């Protein structure tokens, strides 16, 4: 019978930015850790402590980071892997599980915990109302880990299913054509007046929010800091004078 090793590994999500969006459980794990591993900007959000060691790495080194964290935990250390948002949504929890799946058998005996966090899509949705208030899909437009053909198929099918869609990793400085293609695909099955929410750097000082439509969205405004929410046919916009409109998706679905 296998027994847990003395060390442990916790994967935490720090949310999109504000300290008040970090859960007490995640904060407790970070405070008790001996080793902290994560992408450089995420680790920079955590105050330095003499009794802790930070192991910073680039954002494309997820598996190496997971392997290093597991090796430290297997040696008896209290380890925390840091993600932004929620660690299970396009983040480090999956990389840790993948590393365990393909790594030494002893790693399966490590005490592993995943602490949830506030995702960018939920923070963005809360800022404008409840655009994800009914069935919705979440798709990353990054084609680093999956072919663009797969992304496009998923966009087309979720659009045809009339689901609200949250889009992660929509564009970068060198990758603008994919968000344009994504909008073109969605326009094939939903109207140009479909509500669209653009939430950039949500929760931070530079936060900007806008509510527009599928046909009027300015693609040039979208970058990697932007979370895009495209509504369904049941998504409504409530004008409120000089205030940002409220956006919500109706709870009731009409029979078709």
KOLKOL-69621 format. One record per residue (C-alpha): residue in three letters; z negated, y negated, x. Coordinates in steps of 0.02 Angstrom, whole numbers, plus 50000, padded with zeros to 5 digits. Last residue first. Layout:
N
alaZYX...
% end
This chain:
256
unk515344873548138unk513544872248080unk512754855648123unk511524855148266unk509854846948236unk508804839648377unk509954824848406unk510294819748585unk509484803448640unk509924787248726unk508894771448705unk509814755948758unk509194745448905unk508384729748839unk509294713348802unk509624718248622unk509034735948587unk510604746348555unk510234764448508unk511434776848589unk511684794248513unk512074811148589unk512644824148461unk514434825048527unk513684829248696unk513024817348829unk513494815649011unk511994813149127unk512344807549305unk510994806949439unk511484794649574unk510794794749752unk512294804649813unk513474790849754unk514174783849590unk514614765449568unk516434768249623unk516664780149476unk516554765549355unk516194774049189unk517234767249045unk518014782848971unk516474793948983unk515394780148915unk514094768048981unk512214767049000unk511564759749162unk510034761949270unk509644755149442unk508174759849552unk508044750649719unk506144750549716unk506084769249684unk505794779449525unk507634783349499unk508684780549654unk510234778449544unk510264783549361unk511974783249278unk511904788349095unk513504792849002unk513804792148814unk515384800648747unk516604786948695unk518034795048793unk517884809948678unk517514827648731unk518614842648774unk519884836848903unk518784821948949unk517584833949035unk518934839649157unk519444821749199unk517624817049227unk517414831449349unk519034826649438unk518374809049464unk516714816049525unk517674827349644unk518794813749717unk517364803649787unk516844814349935unk516814804450098unk515434792150057unk514604804749942unk514834810049761unk514064819249614unk512654828449703unk511814833049537unk512654831849366unk511644833549206unk512704839749060unk512454838148873unk513194853648795unk514744853848685unk515214872048724unk516924865648777unk516064854248902unk515004868548966unk516584879048988unk517584865449076unk516184860449193unk515844878649237unk517674881549276unk517754865749382unk516244870949484unk516954888249514unk518624881049571unk517674869249686unk517054884249783unk515184886849804unk513884882749938unk514644866850011unk515574862549850unk514314849649792unk514594845149610unk512914852349558unk512814857549377unk511404856949249unk511744861849069unk511004855648905unk510304861448739unk509314847848649unk508274833048704unk509244830848866unk509764813048819unk507934809348776unk507494791048806unk508244780548945unk506964781849086unk506414799049029unk508154806049057unk508174799449236unk506484807249275unk507024823549195unk508654823849293unk507814819249457unk506594833749438unk504724831449424unk503854844849527unk503374863049515unk502234872049641unk502964888249709unk501724900149788unk501984914149914unk500564924849986unk501494934350122unk501734953050097unk503614951550071unk503754943550242unk503234960250320unk504894967750266unk505844956950388unk507134945050313unk508574946250189unk507594944750026unk506254934250107unk507544921850169unk508354921149997unk506674917849915unk506334903750039unk508064896350011unk507824896949822unk506164887849833unk506954874749947unk508014864649827unk509434864549701unk508124865049562unk506694876749612unk505794864549727unk505684851349589unk506084833649643unk506064832149832unk505644847449933unk504224851250055unk503844868150131unk501974870550152unk501154882450274unk499394888850299unk499564898650461unk499194917050490unk500674922450597unk501614927950441unk501454910050376unk502254903250534unk503674915850524unk503934911650340unk504064893150378unk505294895950520unk506384906950411unk506354894150269unk506824880050388unk508244890350462unk508814894150285unk508774875950231unk509604868350384unk510854857350292unk509604843350254unk509134841150437unk507454846450505unk505654840450521unk504204851650575unk502604842150543unk500984848350618unk499324845050533unk497554842250599unk497944824850662unk498594819250492unk500194809550462unk500454802650287unk501774811750181unk503314802150126unk504074804350299unk504114823050266unk505344820150125unk506474808750228unk506534821750371unk506984837150269unk505514849050265unk504144858950349unk502284855250345unk501074865650448unk499184866650435unk499204864050247unk497654859450146unk498234841850099unk499994847450057unk499344861249942unk498174849049854unk499584836449830unk500684849749752unk499304855149634unk498884837049589unk500714834349539unk501744821049628unk502434808649502unk501064796049540unk501684795149720unk503344788049660unk504944795549732unk506024808649646unk504674822149632unk503684828649779unk504134846849747unk503104860149834unk503414876949916unk501814885649966unk501674898250107unk500164908450153unk499314915650306unk498064929850307unk499384942850266unk499384950550092unk499184969250083unk500484982950067unk500005000050000
% end
